[in-house]
Amino acid sequence: KQEVTQIPAALSVPEGENLVLNCSFTDSAIYNLQWFRQDPGKGLTSLLLIQSSQREQTSGRLNASLDKSSGRSTLYIAASQPGDSATYLCAPGDFGNEKLTFGTGTRLTIIP
Amino acid sequence: SQTIHQWPATLVQPVGSPLSLECTVEGTSNPNLYWYRQAAGRGLQLLFYSVGIGQISSEVPQNLSASRPQDRQFILSSKKLLLSDSGFYLCAWRKIYGYTFGSGTRLTVV
């Protein structure tokens, strides 16, 4: 059974700093891995999707890396802004029906 | 365009009452559909998924059921709600390039 851990559980940083969110998973036989953000009381917004054959994906100030063999992924946010404040969730998808398994997320607060 | 709709946004129901949450997708055919629940302070838990009309797979034993009466419609139901059914319910659709989630339903059972 896949288990996902995200560290830290909460993070507060001043605006403008670069930061890294960590995600680890126990079963490396994944099809892909997706990063989401969730604003309070809202649904999930997809940020980046990394296929199992890829090492990283970039979108704007976001960069996600994947090391499948070690069961790790990181989300790098450059030049953080107050609008980046949200909970960030990583979710590896398994083969076949590609069910996603979620961690409990990292709650990020960017201090203006 | 491809979109996913989920309603209602908020629901307060008494214990023992029935439940019906609906999710529909537009702009695609034969999508894989999922129901997740997010309880307070916990991660998202997969409840049901469906790969086609009438095909439902349950992930965890619970007081809930799901149905897929049409290709692009996925319904989450309960005959009698429990306090423990409170949570944030999210419908999701698996696309080629990952999942897209609905806006969610906040269910409070009182």
Interface residues (C-beta under 8 A of the other chain):
Chain A: V4 N32 Q34 F36 G41 K42 G43 L44 T45 S46 L49 L89 A91 G93 N97 E98 K99 L100 T101 F102 G103 T104 G105
Chain B: Q6 N32 Y34 Y36 G41 R42 G43 L44 Q45 L46 Y49 V51 S57 E59 F88 L90 A92 R94 Y97 G98 Y99 T100 F101 G102 S103 G104 R106
